């Protein structure tokens, strides 16, 4: 299999965007502490089509910065 074919096959089964803990935490904090659902709505939109590379959503493919790391999770997150 050629490298480009392999890359295409991998992209078909491996999502580019997954809801990471630090992104979920940011959405929860914004909603609970500020009543701001826009962070959740943006994350929901990004994860609705996780296999597509969509310009402007690259931040949802990145690991957390050191200050964004979530060290404890709870049921449902």
N, C-alpha and C positions, 0 to 999 in steps of 0.2 A: 504494500500500500504506500502510495506517495505521501510525503509529509503534508501536503495541502489537503489530501483526502482524509488523512488521519486527523488533522485539525478540525475539519468540517464534521467528521463523525463524533469527535469528542465534544464539540460545541453543541451538538444535537442532544446530548444526554447529560451534560454537566452545566448547570445553570451559571450564568455570569453573575447574577444577583441573588444573594440569599439574605434573609433578615438576620443580621448579626446581633449579638447581645448588646453591644454599645449603641446600635441604632434603635433597637427596641427600648432600651433604657431612656434614650433621649426623647423618644415619642411618648413614653409613659410620664416622664418628668414634665414635659411641656403640657400634656393634657391635664395632669393632676394638679400641678403647682400653678400653672398659668391659664388653664382653661383653653389652651391653644391646641387644636386638633390638626393644624396644618402639617406638623412634623409627621404625625401618624398617616395623614392622607397622602403625603408625598412618598412615604415608605410603602404604603399599600399600592400606590400606582406603580412604583418601581418594581415591586415583587409580583405584580399581576402578570407580567410577561418576562419571567426571569431568564429565558434563553436568548433573548434579543439584546444585541448591543445597541443601546440607544444613546445618542449624543446627549450630554448634559447630566447623565446619571452615573458617571464614573465613580463618584464618591461612594456609591453603594457597593462597589466591588473591592474597596480597600479595607485592610485590617484596621483595627483601632490604633490611634495614637496612644502613647503611654498614659496620658491623662484621661483617655476615654475607656480604658480597660475596665470591664465589669468583673469584680472579684467575687461577687456572690450573686447567685440567681435564685429565683423562687418559682414555685409551680406556675406554669403558664407563661414563663418568659424564656 
